[in-house]
């Protein structure tokens, strides 16, 4: 039990350190590589928690496919260096707000783990791929589609933000016509 806790704490520190390094890195390629390291470490945490399918999906989809796509886009557009300054107004306020939400979630998890709060867990186990796929494509189909649209919008946004010539979305749509 002590070795499992030590491994978990080490992996948690690596996850936090790689996330902070990704956020603080001024080089976009290094930031993407730190993000890939974060994804792989989170997959190891999933393995420790007994969810091998989610760990496999984490490595193949995120660390494999999406990170290769991000690195390809960064290299093709030549956006190795991030621009200085604050590109989006209010991002610091939003980051502080989301940090507070994260702290509240951590407090809730601590309260649940320590037994202060009691939540009834479902009797069905969804760690099998068949059960997970059936649930994902029936009950949570709308959420699955919304997530895919958000990922597509994030990819298009990343391409537009990293372009050297400042082209707006309106200009791109007018060129098609």
Residue pairs with C-beta under 8 A, 6 or more apart in sequence:
4 48
7 48
8 45
8 48
11 41
11 44
11 45
11 48
12 45
14 37
14 41
15 38
15 41
15 42
15 45
18 34
18 35
18 37
18 38
18 41
19 34
19 38
21 30
21 34
22 31
22 32
22 34
22 35
22 38
23 31
25 31
25 34
26 81
26 82
27 80
27 81
27 82
28 74
28 79
28 80
28 81
28 82
28 162
29 71
29 74
29 75
29 80
31 82
32 67
32 70
32 71
32 74
33 71
35 67
35 70
36 63
36 67
39 58
39 59
39 62
39 63
39 67
40 59
40 63
42 58
43 55
43 56
43 58
43 59
43 63
44 55
46 52
46 54
46 55
46 58
47 55
50 127
51 127
52 127
53 127
53 128
53 129
53 132
54 127
66 151
69 155
70 158
73 155
73 158
73 159
73 162
74 80
74 162
77 159
77 162
77 163
77 164
78 164
79 162
86 92
87 161
108 117
111 117
112 119
124 131
125 131
126 132
126 135
136 144
137 144
160 167
160 169
160 172
